[in-house]
Amino acid sequence: MFKINKDNYDNYKFIFTVIWEFQVNLMNIDLNPEYSPISILNQWEKESEAKARRGLREGLIDILTGIKDLPNELLIELNLKLTSYKLPTIEILTSQIKNLPAKILSRGIIKNVTEYYIIKEVLDDLDYSITDMERQKLAIILFEFEKKQIS
C-alpha cells in the first residue's frame, strides 16, 4: 500500500490535488474551497504531520478506488494530465490497490481498516474481476476481521 512519509508527502499530495481538481471539474460544481480535502489536509498539516500523512493516504486510496468507474476517454484525459506533470498514470497508482485482494487471499488476513474498506468495496463491486471462490474466501476473511473489531 502507499507508504507516505515526510520525503514523498508533497508528491502524493500533488497527485491527490490533480485528481481531485479533475473530478471537481467533471462534476461542474463550485465547491466551497474551505471544505475541500486539500484545505482540510492543509489544516491537518498545521496540527500534526502524522495526521496529515494518514489522511492523505486514506484520501488517495479512496479517490483511486472511486476512479475506476470513469469512462475510458476520461481516464485517458486524466492520465494525460498526470503525465504532463511527470506523475504516474492511474494504472500505476491503482496497481497497489488492485493487487491487494491477491495479497490478502495469500496471507488469509486483513491487517488494518484501510485494507478492510478496500476489500469491502471489491466485494460490493460485482463486476470486480475475481472468481466466485476468491469472492467467498475474501468474504470470510472480511467477516473474521469484523468479528475481531467487535471483540
Steps between C-alpha positions, in 0.01 A plus 500: 500500500609860476790588728459873549779658702659842550712458186220414257201671664504804270515278190201290610312814602557643152372175342193516723447867413518436124248214522270694736496806277435280196198346672366836620522634145314193372221555751481861384415627844641782703609351830579720795883493507492508879354147504713347228720206599803711408400768753439234762844350431654846538331535840616153608856583395496783755362271772703186439714378211412141588127578487544669162694202362234254619222718361675536166557125479133424570381774266726382220383140538139616505533721193684227306246230581219730386671597178468154349145582393607783270450438127819417307513837323502679836766265638712579195448872559594464867809297410607771257461760773700290749779422255519864391625565855729194478280314748414129483195384304179380663595141411826531693332672794218245523722194452566481874128501568428247225761260642357518852231228465764248387729598789221463752394166355860384523550604863141422606457811713412866471762706684327833549194715438635630170524148362157424644332783309676411176393136527149608595485710185637210292229271635228761443609538137347197330693580181839489675714237330535229765367147489200387702734294720722803564193709576382242755843479665529879517152520654607257774822695563299824513256345748790381720644852503161646596465246785839603639405868487185437703676294768 
